[in-house]
Amino acid sequence: MIVSEAQVQRVLSIYRMQGTQGVKASPSSVRPRPDTVTLSKEALEKQQELQRLRELVKGLPDVREARVAELRKAIQAGTYRVDSAKVAEKMVARFLVDRLAADLPPAEAAEEAPEGGEGPSHGSP
């Protein structure tokens, strides 16, 4: 919004007029009102959906036991193989993402970062 000099002068003249007329509220008649916020129906629905998803995520295990058991079995059997090309690809991708994020101003970096401060999934158990 652009405020012109004329608008500023008009506001100042109104304040001056009020000051010369003695328009003042007595301290006893002025009571601060608490701030209030009213959410739209859509916002309330989004809030409920977000709460539902939070509860759903809380119910998920921190460790995928089936995947851990599968990997443990492959390691013990000697059949577990690491794809070095995939590891290198993920390392380079992570480096580039971190580098790009470091170049962003702080506000943008905070908006773009996933919740919890962790980067993209690396396919680990």
N, C-alpha and C positions, 0 to 999 in steps of 0.2 A: 504494500500500500504506500502510495506517495502522499506525503503531507505537504501542502503548499504553505508558503509564508503567510498568505492571507488567512488560511485556516488557523494557524497558530495564533495570529494576531486576534482573530475573532474569539478564540477560546480565552486568551489572556484578558480581553476586554470584558468578557462575561464574568471572569473571576474578580476583576477589579470592581465591577458594578456590584457584585454580591458582597464584596468586602466593605464597600462604602455604605451599603444599605443595612449593614449590621446583621445579616442573615447568619446566625450561628445557632447550632443546636446545643441545648444544655446537656451536660454529661449524663444527667439522670434520665433524659428522654431517649437516649441512644443506646440500644441494646444490640450487641453483635449477634447476628444470626449464624447458625452453623452452616457450613457448606453442605450442599446436597448434590447428589448425582442421580440422574434417572437414566437407566439403560433401556435401549429399544428392545422390542420383542426379539428381533434378530440377534442382538447382542446377548440377551438372556439365553436364547437357544444355543448359541455358540459356547457360552459359559458352561451350560449343562453338558454339552457334547465333550468339551475339554475335560470336565470333571470325570465323565464316564471313561474317557480314554486314559486318564491318569490312574483310575482304579484298575482298569484292564492291565496296564503296564505294571502296576504294583504286584499283580498276581503272577506275572511271568517270573520264571527262575532266573537268577543271575548267571547260572552256568547251565549250558545245554548238556545235561548228563548223557544223553544218548550219543551226542557227537564226541564227547570226551571218551566214552567207552569205546566207540568205533576207532578213534585215533590211538587209544592205548593198545587196543588189540592189534592194529596194524604195526605199531612200533615194536611190540613184543614179538610179532611174527616176522619182523624184518622186512615188511612190504611197504612201509611208509616211505614215500619219496617226496623230496622237496623240489618243486619246479623253480629252479633258480631264475629263470626268465620272468616268471610271475612275481617273484619276490623283488627283483630289480625294478620291474615295471611299477609296482606299488610304492617302492621307495622313492623313485623319481617323481611319481605323481604326487605323493605326499609332500615332497620337497617343494614342488611347484606351487601347490595349494598354500603351503605355509609361507612361501615367498610372496605370493600375491596378496595374502591376507596381511602380511607385514607392511605392504605398500599402501594399504587402505588407511584412510583417517580412522581414528579410534571409534567413532560412532558407527561408521559403516561396518567395521570389522565386528563389532558387537552384534549388529543386526544380522550379519551373515553367518556368524558362528552358530553351530547347532547347540541346543540346550545341553548343559553339562560340560561344555568346553572340550568335547572330544571331536575329533575329525571324522571323516568317513569311515565306514566299516572296513576292516582289513581282512574280513573272512576268518577271523580267529574264533575259537570256540567260546 
